[in-house]
Amino acid sequence: MKVEDSNLQPWDDQVFENRNKEYGAYQIRKAYVKHVTRGVIITMMVLLIALFFPRIIKLFSSNAELGDGFKTMSYRDLGPPPAIDKIKPLSK
């Protein structure tokens, strides 16, 4: 089985074999794979940074600065409960 020379050429060269390669479409098609790969990598990096941003902030900051927003109290620290007023019926 003989392999033809045209099968060894890149796909873009086969498509633009008898066409004007200086027009611009040839260069765009040659750079397509590089641009798509770069776009996917940049998108994945931005997505990962956005997903892990809270963990990154927590990692680089100390707990004293941010705090967790909760205050620990014991039962002795609490005051007496508020008085419960009986509900008075509305008078007409």
C-alpha positions in Angstrom: 0.0 0.0 0.0 1.5 3.3 -1.1 1.0 6.5 0.9 0.5 9.6 -1.2 2.4 12.8 -0.6 -0.9 14.7 -0.1 -1.7 12.6 3.0 1.5 13.7 4.6 0.6 17.4 4.3 -1.2 19.1 7.2 -4.9 19.5 6.8 -4.7 23.3 6.3 -2.2 22.9 3.5 -4.5 20.4 1.7 -7.5 22.7 2.0 -5.6 25.8 0.8 -3.5 23.9 -1.9 -4.8 25.9 -4.9 -6.0 29.0 -3.1 -4.7 32.3 -2.0 -2.8 31.8 1.3 -2.0 35.5 1.7 -5.7 36.5 2.1 -5.8 35.8 5.9 -8.0 32.8 6.3 -5.0 30.5 6.0 -3.2 32.2 8.9 -6.3 32.2 11.0 -6.8 28.4 10.5 -3.1 27.8 11.3 -3.4 29.6 14.6 -6.9 28.2 15.5 -5.7 25.2 17.7 -3.2 27.4 19.5 -5.9 30.0 20.3 -8.5 27.5 21.4 -5.9 25.7 23.7 -4.9 29.0 25.2 -8.5 30.1 25.8 -9.4 26.8 27.5 -6.3 27.0 29.8 -7.1 30.6 30.7 -10.7 29.8 31.4 -9.8 26.9 33.6 -7.4 29.0 35.6 -9.9 31.8 36.1 -12.6 29.2 37.1 -10.3 27.5 39.6 -9.2 30.8 41.1 -12.9 31.9 41.5 -13.8 28.6 43.1 -10.9 28.5 45.5 -10.8 32.2 46.3 -12.3 31.9 49.8 -9.8 29.2 50.7 -6.9 31.3 49.3 -8.0 34.3 51.4 -8.4 32.1 54.5 -5.0 30.6 53.9 -3.2 33.9 53.7 -5.0 35.8 56.5 -4.8 35.1 60.2 -7.9 34.0 62.1 -7.6 37.0 64.5 -8.2 39.5 61.7 -11.3 37.8 60.1 -12.8 35.9 63.1 -15.5 33.4 62.5 -18.3 35.8 63.7 -19.3 33.7 66.7 -18.8 34.6 70.4 -18.4 31.8 72.9 -20.5 32.3 76.0 -21.2 30.2 79.0 -24.6 29.9 80.8 -23.3 32.0 83.6 -22.6 34.9 81.3 -26.2 35.2 80.3 -28.6 37.5 82.0 -32.1 36.6 83.2 -34.6 35.9 80.5 -36.9 38.8 79.6 -40.3 38.9 81.3 -43.2 37.4 79.3 -46.1 39.8 79.2 -49.5 38.3 78.9 -51.3 39.2 75.7 -54.1 41.5 76.4 -57.1 41.1 74.1 -57.9 44.0 71.9 -60.7 46.1 73.2 -63.4 47.3 70.9 
